[in-house]
Amino acid sequence: MSQFTPDADWLHWHLSPSKPAFKVPEGAVDAHCHVFGPAAQFPFAPERKYTPCDASKHQLWALRDHLGFSRNVIVQATCHGADNRAMVDALASSQGLARGVATVKATISDDELHALHNAGVRGVRFNFVKRLVDALPFDELNTIATRIKKLGWHIVIYFESQDLPDLYDFFTALPTTVVVDHMGRPDVTKPVDGPEFALFLKLLEENEHFWSKVSCPERLSVAGPNNHYADVIPFAKMVVERFPERVLWGTDWPHPNLKSHMPDDGALVDMIPKIAPTAELQRKLLIDNPMRLYWAD
Ligand code: 0GY
């Protein structure tokens, strides 16, 4: 038992996801997922904005196997702050089948950065979603960017679409490969060919070092699970087809902060052929791209 009680409105992740009808290609990577705790071993950060239920590395490996995936990219979740121990512990027990994206402070030492690298970390996450974090000032983020560039790492950015105009110039000046979480969280009630999504597309179009995760239909959809998140498909399909070499896909297990419904991870996998309709697009999305970014060595 730990001293942490999950938030009252916290939905537990799906305990018996369906077996997807879509068979992912051999070697597929779930390139966006998290581990939470276990809190008794890896306490949540005092500055966190939510308290989740535990979601352990063993439970993540079980999901990976059940869905037919081979590898994971574990993204440090905000509930652990800049204490990367739970994520690093998962990488250490993955037998090389997981890589990580860390959260670090500008004051991190070179030794600590190298230890993260040796553990399998290949990127840092800059989070601008206000309900999740108090974002670091730009100068601190720039210091981190310059330091992690030396390790060949990339930067994952998480923001909501309404904030992109203000963040655009900061993002495009970043010195490394940049991966946008969840397509910049578009408002899918707006047209896919409208001005808001056009700004996100321009970001990728004009900056060849920008990538996007085409993940999280369950967060973006208004149509919801009963309609198979159909309203998200045109957005994700457009990104996959326009930038096939720069897209990643992930489950987002254990789905932090979902309050209206918890997705069936098998159903999320079954969306892949709808957004990446050919075998070639699926191979790039699930294997070639994540392997290039996370297992280049
Ligand atoms: C996600 C989404 C969320 C949370 C986090 O690190 C986190 O706490 O990533 C969210 O609530 O939108 O992408 O996993």
py3Dmol code that shows the C-alpha trace and the ligand (Angstrom):
import py3Dmol

protein = """\
ATOM      1  CA  MET A   1       0.000   0.000   0.000  1.00  0.00           C
ATOM      2  CA  SER A   2       1.147   3.550  -0.651  1.00  0.00           C
ATOM      3  CA  GLN A   3       0.064   6.835   0.860  1.00  0.00           C
ATOM      4  CA  PHE A   4      -1.307   7.967  -2.519  1.00  0.00           C
ATOM      5  CA  THR A   5      -5.023   7.743  -3.210  1.00  0.00           C
ATOM      6  CA  PRO A   6      -6.016   8.190  -6.863  1.00  0.00           C
ATOM      7  CA  ASP A   7      -8.171  11.217  -7.654  1.00  0.00           C
ATOM      8  CA  ALA A   8     -11.854  10.465  -7.136  1.00  0.00           C
ATOM      9  CA  ASP A   9     -12.724  11.080 -10.789  1.00  0.00           C
ATOM     10  CA  TRP A  10      -9.780   9.027 -12.056  1.00  0.00           C
ATOM     11  CA  LEU A  11     -10.836   6.211 -14.385  1.00  0.00           C
ATOM     12  CA  HIS A  12      -8.855   3.016 -14.082  1.00  0.00           C
ATOM     13  CA  TRP A  13      -7.240   1.758 -17.283  1.00  0.00           C
ATOM     14  CA  HIS A  14      -9.038  -1.042 -19.135  1.00  0.00           C
ATOM     15  CA  LEU A  15      -8.385  -4.371 -17.418  1.00  0.00           C
ATOM     16  CA  SER A  16      -9.407  -6.616 -20.320  1.00  0.00           C
ATOM     17  CA  PRO A  17      -8.853  -4.854 -23.644  1.00  0.00           C
ATOM     18  CA  SER A  18     -10.096  -6.688 -26.723  1.00  0.00           C
ATOM     19  CA  LYS A  19      -7.756  -8.537 -29.063  1.00  0.00           C
ATOM     20  CA  PRO A  20      -7.460  -6.210 -32.060  1.00  0.00           C
ATOM     21  CA  ALA A  21      -8.724  -7.453 -35.416  1.00  0.00           C
ATOM     22  CA  PHE A  22      -5.844  -5.565 -37.046  1.00  0.00           C
ATOM     23  CA  LYS A  23      -2.629  -7.551 -36.762  1.00  0.00           C
ATOM     24  CA  VAL A  24       0.231  -5.088 -36.334  1.00  0.00           C
ATOM     25  CA  PRO A  25       3.365  -5.903 -38.353  1.00  0.00           C
ATOM     26  CA  GLU A  26       6.118  -7.853 -36.616  1.00  0.00           C
ATOM     27  CA  GLY A  27       8.390  -5.448 -34.728  1.00  0.00           C
ATOM     28  CA  ALA A  28       5.799  -2.696 -34.146  1.00  0.00           C
ATOM     29  CA  VAL A  29       6.540   0.031 -31.577  1.00  0.00           C
ATOM     30  CA  ASP A  30       4.001   1.567 -29.188  1.00  0.00           C
ATOM     31  CA  ALA A  31       5.715   4.968 -29.210  1.00  0.00           C
ATOM     32  CA  HIS A  32       3.683   6.756 -26.541  1.00  0.00           C
ATOM     33  CA  CYS A  33       2.849   5.147 -23.224  1.00  0.00           C
ATOM     34  CA  HIS A  34       3.565   5.749 -19.553  1.00  0.00           C
ATOM     35  CA  VAL A  35       4.200   3.936 -16.293  1.00  0.00           C
ATOM     36  CA  PHE A  36       2.769   5.192 -12.995  1.00  0.00           C
ATOM     37  CA  GLY A  37       4.609   4.073  -9.890  1.00  0.00           C
ATOM     38  CA  PRO A  38       3.969   1.685  -8.324  1.00  0.00           C
ATOM     39  CA  ALA A  39       3.672   4.602  -5.912  1.00  0.00           C
ATOM     40  CA  ALA A  40       4.866   2.576  -2.923  1.00  0.00           C
ATOM     41  CA  GLN A  41       8.194   2.147  -4.730  1.00  0.00           C
ATOM     42  CA  PHE A  42       8.280   5.300  -6.868  1.00  0.00           C
ATOM     43  CA  PRO A  43       6.313   8.076  -5.116  1.00  0.00           C
ATOM     44  CA  PHE A  44       4.463  10.634  -7.207  1.00  0.00           C
ATOM     45  CA  ALA A  45       5.918  14.149  -7.347  1.00  0.00           C
ATOM     46  CA  PRO A  46       4.763  16.702  -4.748  1.00  0.00           C
ATOM     47  CA  GLU A  47       4.082  19.249  -7.525  1.00  0.00           C
ATOM     48  CA  ARG A  48       1.857  16.879  -9.578  1.00  0.00           C
ATOM     49  CA  LYS A  49      -1.553  18.069 -10.776  1.00  0.00           C
ATOM     50  CA  TYR A  50      -3.206  14.646 -10.592  1.00  0.00           C
ATOM     51  CA  THR A  51      -2.773  11.439  -8.648  1.00  0.00           C
ATOM     52  CA  PRO A  52      -3.276   8.333 -10.775  1.00  0.00           C
ATOM     53  CA  CYS A  53      -3.692   4.673  -9.948  1.00  0.00           C
ATOM     54  CA  ASP A  54      -0.606   2.508 -10.347  1.00  0.00           C
ATOM     55  CA  ALA A  55       0.242   1.266 -13.822  1.00  0.00           C
ATOM     56  CA  SER A  56       3.373  -0.847 -13.640  1.00  0.00           C
ATOM     57  CA  LYS A  57       5.986  -1.950 -16.156  1.00  0.00           C
ATOM     58  CA  HIS A  58       4.732  -5.544 -15.880  1.00  0.00           C
ATOM     59  CA  GLN A  59       1.228  -4.430 -16.769  1.00  0.00           C
ATOM     60  CA  LEU A  60       2.655  -2.453 -19.700  1.00  0.00           C
ATOM     61  CA  TRP A  61       4.586  -5.493 -21.004  1.00  0.00           C
ATOM     62  CA  ALA A  62       1.403  -7.589 -20.714  1.00  0.00           C
ATOM     63  CA  LEU A  63      -0.494  -5.033 -22.799  1.00  0.00           C
ATOM     64  CA  ARG A  64       2.327  -4.905 -25.367  1.00  0.00           C
ATOM     65  CA  ASP A  65       2.179  -8.673 -25.815  1.00  0.00           C
ATOM     66  CA  HIS A  66      -1.613  -8.783 -25.878  1.00  0.00           C
ATOM     67  CA  LEU A  67      -1.812  -6.149 -28.632  1.00  0.00           C
ATOM     68  CA  GLY A  68       0.971  -7.788 -30.673  1.00  0.00           C
ATOM     69  CA  PHE A  69       3.557  -5.018 -30.273  1.00  0.00           C
ATOM     70  CA  SER A  70       7.280  -5.630 -29.826  1.00  0.00           C
ATOM     71  CA  ARG A  71       8.602  -2.435 -28.249  1.00  0.00           C
ATOM     72  CA  ASN A  72       7.589   0.605 -26.217  1.00  0.00           C
ATOM     73  CA  VAL A  73       8.607   4.217 -25.888  1.00  0.00           C
ATOM     74  CA  ILE A  74       7.822   5.262 -22.323  1.00  0.00           C
ATOM     75  CA  VAL A  75       7.170   8.965 -21.905  1.00  0.00           C
ATOM     76  CA  GLN A  76       7.747  10.447 -18.477  1.00  0.00           C
ATOM     77  CA  ALA A  77       4.339  11.438 -17.070  1.00  0.00           C
ATOM     78  CA  THR A  78       3.826  14.718 -15.239  1.00  0.00           C
ATOM     79  CA  CYS A  79       2.658  12.961 -12.061  1.00  0.00           C
ATOM     80  CA  HIS A  80       6.295  11.905 -11.572  1.00  0.00           C
ATOM     81  CA  GLY A  81       7.680  15.393 -12.261  1.00  0.00           C
ATOM     82  CA  ALA A  82      11.394  15.338 -13.103  1.00  0.00           C
ATOM     83  CA  ASP A  83      11.944  12.173 -11.047  1.00  0.00           C
ATOM     84  CA  ASN A  84      12.487   9.668 -13.841  1.00  0.00           C
ATOM     85  CA  ARG A  85      13.104   6.623 -11.629  1.00  0.00           C
ATOM     86  CA  ALA A  86       9.909   4.697 -12.446  1.00  0.00           C
ATOM     87  CA  MET A  87      10.467   5.154 -16.180  1.00  0.00           C
ATOM     88  CA  VAL A  88      14.175   4.265 -15.941  1.00  0.00           C
ATOM     89  CA  ASP A  89      13.366   1.190 -13.860  1.00  0.00           C
ATOM     90  CA  ALA A  90      10.983   0.070 -16.603  1.00  0.00           C
ATOM     91  CA  LEU A  91      13.642   0.608 -19.282  1.00  0.00           C
ATOM     92  CA  ALA A  92      16.135  -1.407 -17.229  1.00  0.00           C
ATOM     93  CA  SER A  93      13.816  -4.394 -17.079  1.00  0.00           C
ATOM     94  CA  SER A  94      12.748  -4.225 -20.736  1.00  0.00           C
ATOM     95  CA  GLN A  95      15.694  -6.190 -22.146  1.00  0.00           C
ATOM     96  CA  GLY A  96      16.286  -3.388 -24.634  1.00  0.00           C
ATOM     97  CA  LEU A  97      12.692  -3.398 -25.832  1.00  0.00           C
ATOM     98  CA  ALA A  98      11.814  -0.004 -24.352  1.00  0.00           C
ATOM     99  CA  ARG A  99      13.263   3.447 -24.777  1.00  0.00           C
ATOM    100  CA  GLY A 100      12.366   6.569 -22.825  1.00  0.00           C
ATOM    101  CA  VAL A 101      11.542  10.256 -22.989  1.00  0.00           C
ATOM    102  CA  ALA A 102      12.491  12.046 -19.762  1.00  0.00           C
ATOM    103  CA  THR A 103      11.554  15.238 -17.983  1.00  0.00           C
ATOM    104  CA  VAL A 104      14.617  17.124 -16.765  1.00  0.00           C
ATOM    105  CA  LYS A 105      15.495  20.423 -15.156  1.00  0.00           C
ATOM    106  CA  ALA A 106      18.105  22.769 -16.594  1.00  0.00           C
ATOM    107  CA  THR A 107      20.248  22.078 -13.518  1.00  0.00           C
ATOM    108  CA  ILE A 108      20.629  18.365 -14.251  1.00  0.00           C
ATOM    109  CA  SER A 109      24.293  17.334 -14.252  1.00  0.00           C
ATOM    110  CA  ASP A 110      26.130  15.882 -17.242  1.00  0.00           C
ATOM    111  CA  ASP A 111      26.601  12.648 -15.319  1.00  0.00           C
ATOM    112  CA  GLU A 112      22.875  12.374 -14.735  1.00  0.00           C
ATOM    113  CA  LEU A 113      22.173  13.037 -18.414  1.00  0.00           C
ATOM    114  CA  HIS A 114      24.648  10.355 -19.445  1.00  0.00           C
ATOM    115  CA  ALA A 115      23.107   7.912 -16.980  1.00  0.00           C
ATOM    116  CA  LEU A 116      19.700   8.560 -18.554  1.00  0.00           C
ATOM    117  CA  HIS A 117      21.205   7.999 -21.994  1.00  0.00           C
ATOM    118  CA  ASN A 118      22.769   4.703 -20.900  1.00  0.00           C
ATOM    119  CA  ALA A 119      19.413   3.677 -19.470  1.00  0.00           C
ATOM    120  CA  GLY A 120      17.784   4.143 -22.901  1.00  0.00           C
ATOM    121  CA  VAL A 121      16.441   7.704 -22.795  1.00  0.00           C
ATOM    122  CA  ARG A 122      16.531   9.399 -26.198  1.00  0.00           C
ATOM    123  CA  GLY A 123      14.494  12.557 -25.659  1.00  0.00           C
ATOM    124  CA  VAL A 124      13.024  15.087 -23.263  1.00  0.00           C
ATOM    125  CA  ARG A 125       9.463  16.326 -23.062  1.00  0.00           C
ATOM    126  CA  PHE A 126       8.528  20.009 -22.914  1.00  0.00           C
ATOM    127  CA  ASN A 127       4.969  20.259 -21.647  1.00  0.00           C
ATOM    128  CA  PHE A 128       2.824  23.366 -22.096  1.00  0.00           C
ATOM    129  CA  VAL A 129      -0.572  21.939 -21.125  1.00  0.00           C
ATOM    130  CA  LYS A 130      -1.581  24.178 -18.241  1.00  0.00           C
ATOM    131  CA  ARG A 131      -3.806  21.667 -16.454  1.00  0.00           C
ATOM    132  CA  LEU A 132      -0.777  19.346 -16.258  1.00  0.00           C
ATOM    133  CA  VAL A 133       2.211  21.540 -15.448  1.00  0.00           C
ATOM    134  CA  ASP A 134       3.533  24.992 -14.768  1.00  0.00           C
ATOM    135  CA  ALA A 135       5.687  25.208 -17.890  1.00  0.00           C
ATOM    136  CA  LEU A 136       9.339  26.108 -17.466  1.00  0.00           C
ATOM    137  CA  PRO A 137      10.459  29.513 -18.796  1.00  0.00           C
ATOM    138  CA  PHE A 138      11.751  29.567 -22.370  1.00  0.00           C
ATOM    139  CA  ASP A 139      15.354  30.324 -21.336  1.00  0.00           C
ATOM    140  CA  GLU A 140      15.439  27.241 -19.125  1.00  0.00           C
ATOM    141  CA  LEU A 141      13.960  25.113 -21.903  1.00  0.00           C
ATOM    142  CA  ASN A 142      16.542  26.492 -24.324  1.00  0.00           C
ATOM    143  CA  THR A 143      19.325  25.530 -21.906  1.00  0.00           C
ATOM    144  CA  ILE A 144      17.964  21.993 -21.731  1.00  0.00           C
ATOM    145  CA  ALA A 145      17.593  21.868 -25.525  1.00  0.00           C
ATOM    146  CA  THR A 146      21.211  22.864 -26.088  1.00  0.00           C
ATOM    147  CA  ARG A 147      22.458  20.323 -23.578  1.00  0.00           C
ATOM    148  CA  ILE A 148      20.440  17.327 -24.786  1.00  0.00           C
ATOM    149  CA  LYS A 149      21.285  18.084 -28.425  1.00  0.00           C
ATOM    150  CA  LYS A 150      24.844  16.964 -27.662  1.00  0.00           C
ATOM    151  CA  LEU A 151      23.509  13.509 -26.821  1.00  0.00           C
ATOM    152  CA  GLY A 152      21.641  13.282 -30.124  1.00  0.00           C
ATOM    153  CA  TRP A 153      18.295  13.399 -28.328  1.00  0.00           C
ATOM    154  CA  HIS A 154      15.074  14.975 -29.575  1.00  0.00           C
ATOM    155  CA  ILE A 155      12.399  17.076 -27.891  1.00  0.00           C
ATOM    156  CA  VAL A 156       8.770  16.013 -27.495  1.00  0.00           C
ATOM    157  CA  ILE A 157       6.379  18.943 -27.180  1.00  0.00           C
ATOM    158  CA  TYR A 158       2.895  18.766 -25.701  1.00  0.00           C
ATOM    159  CA  PHE A 159       0.515  21.691 -26.114  1.00  0.00           C
ATOM    160  CA  GLU A 160      -3.098  22.460 -27.004  1.00  0.00           C
ATOM    161  CA  SER A 161      -3.973  23.839 -30.415  1.00  0.00           C
ATOM    162  CA  GLN A 162      -5.139  27.236 -29.168  1.00  0.00           C
ATOM    163  CA  ASP A 163      -1.644  27.870 -27.778  1.00  0.00           C
ATOM    164  CA  LEU A 164       0.250  27.092 -30.985  1.00  0.00           C
ATOM    165  CA  PRO A 165       0.253  30.657 -32.373  1.00  0.00           C
ATOM    166  CA  ASP A 166       2.025  31.933 -29.234  1.00  0.00           C
ATOM    167  CA  LEU A 167       4.477  29.025 -29.080  1.00  0.00           C
ATOM    168  CA  TYR A 168       5.187  28.725 -32.802  1.00  0.00           C
ATOM    169  CA  ASP A 169       8.370  30.825 -32.950  1.00  0.00           C
ATOM    170  CA  PHE A 170       9.821  29.202 -29.833  1.00  0.00           C
ATOM    171  CA  PHE A 171       9.170  25.748 -31.274  1.00  0.00           C
ATOM    172  CA  THR A 172      10.652  26.426 -34.696  1.00  0.00           C
ATOM    173  CA  ALA A 173      13.852  27.790 -33.126  1.00  0.00           C
ATOM    174  CA  LEU A 174      14.505  24.552 -31.200  1.00  0.00           C
ATOM    175  CA  PRO A 175      17.804  22.988 -32.285  1.00  0.00           C
ATOM    176  CA  THR A 176      16.851  19.286 -32.397  1.00  0.00           C
ATOM    177  CA  THR A 177      14.292  17.001 -33.979  1.00  0.00           C
ATOM    178  CA  VAL A 178      10.936  17.903 -32.433  1.00  0.00           C
ATOM    179  CA  VAL A 179       8.024  15.482 -31.981  1.00  0.00           C
ATOM    180  CA  VAL A 180       4.541  16.917 -31.427  1.00  0.00           C
ATOM    181  CA  ASP A 181       2.259  14.922 -29.134  1.00  0.00           C
ATOM    182  CA  HIS A 182      -1.198  14.020 -30.428  1.00  0.00           C
ATOM    183  CA  MET A 183      -1.120  16.262 -33.543  1.00  0.00           C
ATOM    184  CA  GLY A 184      -1.065  19.334 -31.334  1.00  0.00           C
ATOM    185  CA  ARG A 185      -4.476  18.389 -29.916  1.00  0.00           C
ATOM    186  CA  PRO A 186      -6.691  19.773 -32.703  1.00  0.00           C
ATOM    187  CA  ASP A 187     -10.293  20.724 -32.084  1.00  0.00           C
ATOM    188  CA  VAL A 188     -11.837  18.050 -34.294  1.00  0.00           C
ATOM    189  CA  THR A 189     -15.180  19.833 -34.416  1.00  0.00           C
ATOM    190  CA  LYS A 190     -13.433  22.337 -36.675  1.00  0.00           C
ATOM    191  CA  PRO A 191     -12.775  21.489 -40.334  1.00  0.00           C
ATOM    192  CA  VAL A 192      -9.677  19.484 -41.148  1.00  0.00           C
ATOM    193  CA  ASP A 193      -8.958  22.012 -43.915  1.00  0.00           C
ATOM    194  CA  GLY A 194      -9.607  25.016 -41.653  1.00  0.00           C
ATOM    195  CA  PRO A 195      -7.107  27.641 -40.438  1.00  0.00           C
ATOM    196  CA  GLU A 196      -6.389  26.094 -37.020  1.00  0.00           C
ATOM    197  CA  PHE A 197      -5.210  22.743 -38.339  1.00  0.00           C
ATOM    198  CA  ALA A 198      -3.529  24.540 -41.243  1.00  0.00           C
ATOM    199  CA  LEU A 199      -1.124  26.159 -38.775  1.00  0.00           C
ATOM    200  CA  PHE A 200      -0.165  22.758 -37.400  1.00  0.00           C
ATOM    201  CA  LEU A 201       0.295  21.376 -40.938  1.00  0.00           C
ATOM    202  CA  LYS A 202       2.441  24.403 -41.791  1.00  0.00           C
ATOM    203  CA  LEU A 203       4.634  23.626 -38.774  1.00  0.00           C
ATOM    204  CA  LEU A 204       5.411  20.208 -40.245  1.00  0.00           C
ATOM    205  CA  GLU A 205       5.438  21.355 -43.849  1.00  0.00           C
ATOM    206  CA  GLU A 206       7.980  24.130 -43.339  1.00  0.00           C
ATOM    207  CA  ASN A 207      10.124  22.416 -40.707  1.00  0.00           C
ATOM    208  CA  GLU A 208      11.417  19.061 -41.843  1.00  0.00           C
ATOM    209  CA  HIS A 209      12.784  18.248 -38.403  1.00  0.00           C
ATOM    210  CA  PHE A 210       9.236  18.238 -36.965  1.00  0.00           C
ATOM    211  CA  TRP A 211       7.409  14.949 -36.440  1.00  0.00           C
ATOM    212  CA  SER A 212       3.944  14.171 -35.070  1.00  0.00           C
ATOM    213  CA  LYS A 213       2.352  11.440 -33.016  1.00  0.00           C
ATOM    214  CA  VAL A 214      -0.991  10.503 -34.538  1.00  0.00           C
ATOM    215  CA  SER A 215      -2.238   9.258 -31.208  1.00  0.00           C
ATOM    216  CA  CYS A 216      -5.008   9.840 -28.686  1.00  0.00           C
ATOM    217  CA  PRO A 217      -8.280   9.739 -30.641  1.00  0.00           C
ATOM    218  CA  GLU A 218      -9.909   9.041 -27.267  1.00  0.00           C
ATOM    219  CA  ARG A 219      -8.771  12.472 -26.017  1.00  0.00           C
ATOM    220  CA  LEU A 220      -9.629  14.406 -29.144  1.00  0.00           C
ATOM    221  CA  SER A 221     -12.893  12.830 -30.213  1.00  0.00           C
ATOM    222  CA  VAL A 222     -16.323  14.311 -29.613  1.00  0.00           C
ATOM    223  CA  ALA A 223     -18.006  11.427 -31.478  1.00  0.00           C
ATOM    224  CA  GLY A 224     -16.568   9.048 -28.868  1.00  0.00           C
ATOM    225  CA  PRO A 225     -15.978   5.312 -28.685  1.00  0.00           C
ATOM    226  CA  ASN A 226     -19.464   4.294 -29.842  1.00  0.00           C
ATOM    227  CA  ASN A 227     -18.704   6.025 -33.122  1.00  0.00           C
ATOM    228  CA  HIS A 228     -15.181   4.560 -33.218  1.00  0.00           C
ATOM    229  CA  TYR A 229     -13.686   8.048 -32.803  1.00  0.00           C
ATOM    230  CA  ALA A 230     -14.611   8.661 -36.457  1.00  0.00           C
ATOM    231  CA  ASP A 231     -14.200  12.446 -36.181  1.00  0.00           C
ATOM    232  CA  VAL A 232     -10.461  12.104 -35.489  1.00  0.00           C
ATOM    233  CA  ILE A 233      -9.708   9.903 -38.505  1.00  0.00           C
ATOM    234  CA  PRO A 234      -9.555  12.658 -41.188  1.00  0.00           C
ATOM    235  CA  PHE A 235      -7.003  14.587 -39.098  1.00  0.00           C
ATOM    236  CA  ALA A 236      -4.738  11.627 -38.376  1.00  0.00           C
ATOM    237  CA  LYS A 237      -5.018  10.202 -41.903  1.00  0.00           C
ATOM    238  CA  MET A 238      -4.064  13.535 -43.416  1.00  0.00           C
ATOM    239  CA  VAL A 239      -0.942  13.767 -41.245  1.00  0.00           C
ATOM    240  CA  VAL A 240       0.104  10.167 -41.983  1.00  0.00           C
ATOM    241  CA  GLU A 241      -0.367  10.600 -45.722  1.00  0.00           C
ATOM    242  CA  ARG A 242       1.385  13.961 -45.920  1.00  0.00           C
ATOM    243  CA  PHE A 243       4.300  13.165 -43.614  1.00  0.00           C
ATOM    244  CA  PRO A 244       4.705   9.375 -43.794  1.00  0.00           C
ATOM    245  CA  GLU A 245       8.358   9.456 -42.709  1.00  0.00           C
ATOM    246  CA  ARG A 246       7.707  11.640 -39.654  1.00  0.00           C
ATOM    247  CA  VAL A 247       4.785  10.065 -37.814  1.00  0.00           C
ATOM    248  CA  LEU A 248       4.603   7.854 -34.736  1.00  0.00           C
ATOM    249  CA  TRP A 249       1.727   5.968 -33.127  1.00  0.00           C
ATOM    250  CA  GLY A 250       1.119   5.071 -29.481  1.00  0.00           C
ATOM    251  CA  THR A 251      -1.601   3.755 -27.208  1.00  0.00           C
ATOM    252  CA  ASP A 252      -1.118   6.429 -24.517  1.00  0.00           C
ATOM    253  CA  TRP A 253      -1.745   3.649 -21.972  1.00  0.00           C
ATOM    254  CA  PRO A 254      -2.667   3.986 -19.081  1.00  0.00           C
ATOM    255  CA  HIS A 255      -4.542   7.020 -20.433  1.00  0.00           C
ATOM    256  CA  PRO A 256      -3.981   9.720 -17.819  1.00  0.00           C
ATOM    257  CA  ASN A 257      -6.807  12.051 -16.885  1.00  0.00           C
ATOM    258  CA  LEU A 258      -9.622  10.473 -18.823  1.00  0.00           C
ATOM    259  CA  LYS A 259     -12.840  11.229 -17.010  1.00  0.00           C
ATOM    260  CA  SER A 260     -15.664  10.451 -19.446  1.00  0.00           C
ATOM    261  CA  HIS A 261     -14.635   7.023 -20.707  1.00  0.00           C
ATOM    262  CA  MET A 262     -11.663   4.685 -20.728  1.00  0.00           C
ATOM    263  CA  PRO A 263     -10.714   3.386 -24.166  1.00  0.00           C
ATOM    264  CA  ASP A 264     -10.368  -0.265 -25.069  1.00  0.00           C
ATOM    265  CA  ASP A 265      -6.742  -0.453 -26.213  1.00  0.00           C
ATOM    266  CA  GLY A 266      -7.640  -3.160 -28.743  1.00  0.00           C
ATOM    267  CA  ALA A 267     -10.135  -0.763 -30.356  1.00  0.00           C
ATOM    268  CA  LEU A 268      -7.426   1.912 -30.544  1.00  0.00           C
ATOM    269  CA  VAL A 269      -5.182  -0.513 -32.442  1.00  0.00           C
ATOM    270  CA  ASP A 270      -8.053  -1.212 -34.815  1.00  0.00           C
ATOM    271  CA  MET A 271      -7.984   2.451 -35.824  1.00  0.00           C
ATOM    272  CA  ILE A 272      -4.497   2.110 -37.309  1.00  0.00           C
ATOM    273  CA  PRO A 273      -5.578   0.827 -40.758  1.00  0.00           C
ATOM    274  CA  LYS A 274      -8.110   3.666 -40.954  1.00  0.00           C
ATOM    275  CA  ILE A 275      -5.411   6.320 -40.555  1.00  0.00           C
ATOM    276  CA  ALA A 276      -2.602   4.423 -42.320  1.00  0.00           C
ATOM    277  CA  PRO A 277      -4.452   2.515 -45.023  1.00  0.00           C
ATOM    278  CA  THR A 278      -1.566   0.744 -46.779  1.00  0.00           C
ATOM    279  CA  ALA A 279       0.961  -1.807 -45.544  1.00  0.00           C
ATOM    280  CA  GLU A 280       3.763   0.584 -46.459  1.00  0.00           C
ATOM    281  CA  LEU A 281       2.300   3.442 -44.387  1.00  0.00           C
ATOM    282  CA  GLN A 282       1.726   1.056 -41.496  1.00  0.00           C
ATOM    283  CA  ARG A 283       5.324  -0.165 -41.635  1.00  0.00           C
ATOM    284  CA  LYS A 284       6.677   3.390 -41.585  1.00  0.00           C
ATOM    285  CA  LEU A 285       4.342   4.471 -38.783  1.00  0.00           C
ATOM    286  CA  LEU A 286       4.840   1.467 -36.538  1.00  0.00           C
ATOM    287  CA  ILE A 287       8.375   0.282 -37.299  1.00  0.00           C
ATOM    288  CA  ASP A 288      10.666   2.340 -39.557  1.00  0.00           C
ATOM    289  CA  ASN A 289      10.040   5.759 -37.997  1.00  0.00           C
ATOM    290  CA  PRO A 290      10.193   4.822 -34.302  1.00  0.00           C
ATOM    291  CA  MET A 291      13.182   2.558 -34.894  1.00  0.00           C
ATOM    292  CA  ARG A 292      15.029   5.415 -36.622  1.00  0.00           C
ATOM    293  CA  LEU A 293      14.280   7.835 -33.801  1.00  0.00           C
ATOM    294  CA  TYR A 294      14.734   5.565 -30.772  1.00  0.00           C
ATOM    295  CA  TRP A 295      16.892   2.580 -31.793  1.00  0.00           C
ATOM    296  CA  ALA A 296      19.260   4.202 -34.314  1.00  0.00           C
ATOM    297  CA  ASP A 297      22.150   2.771 -32.339  1.00  0.00           C
TER     298      ASP A 297
END
"""
ligand_1 = """\
14
0GY
C -0.802 12.132 -22.484
C -1.681 12.990 -21.843
C -1.854 13.549 -20.660
C -1.021 13.526 -19.524
C 0.288 13.383 -19.535
O 2.349 13.468 -18.564
C 1.150 13.528 -18.366
O 0.638 13.719 -17.283
O 0.929 13.119 -20.652
C -3.049 14.355 -20.607
O -3.670 14.434 -19.541
O -3.429 14.959 -21.642
O -0.413 12.423 -23.578
O -0.425 11.084 -22.017
"""
view = py3Dmol.view(width=600, height=400)
view.addModel(protein, "pdb")
view.setStyle({"model": 0}, {"cartoon": {"style": "trace"}})
view.addModel(ligand_1, "xyz")
view.setStyle({"model": 1}, {"stick": {}})
view.zoomTo()
view.show()
